């Protein structure tokens, strides 16, 4: 028997929560789901989440702001995609709306145009109609409304009125 073998000691709820938070920031609901799935009791999880909120390790407002800033600046996502991502992480609609309004960002039409121009460079070998037919759904998948996507694609491809 090797001398360094030790029995694994299961983590308590506090240690498990801290390990999850060490990987990346998480919303309260997201952390609650993970701890519950790990088999911790509901009251034990609630108590730990309360302690972590009290010391500032869980802050849904700050988490939402971080996600919004990343999605808008780095991924150039549309508001619908950002909202969907935050809802999936357990952030409530009111917090999402406040955060979207508070984070400075170019208007959605400008972000869509920037993303469309970036993507359009990859489509230059295609006929304009085909490129437009690929670019609009791409922008819609990135969270932009159809009208914004069509306008951005038209401008980026230089095919005004391609609707």
Buried (B, 14 or more C-beta within 10 A) or exposed (E): EEEEEEEEEEEEBEEBBEEBBEEEBBBBBBBBBBBBEBEBEEEBBBEBBEBBBEEEBBBBEEBBBBBBBEBBBEBBBBBBBBBBBBEEBBBBEEBBEBBBEEBEBEEBBEBBBBBBBEBBEEBEEBEBEEBBBBBBEBBBEBBBBEEBBBBBBBBBBEBEEBE
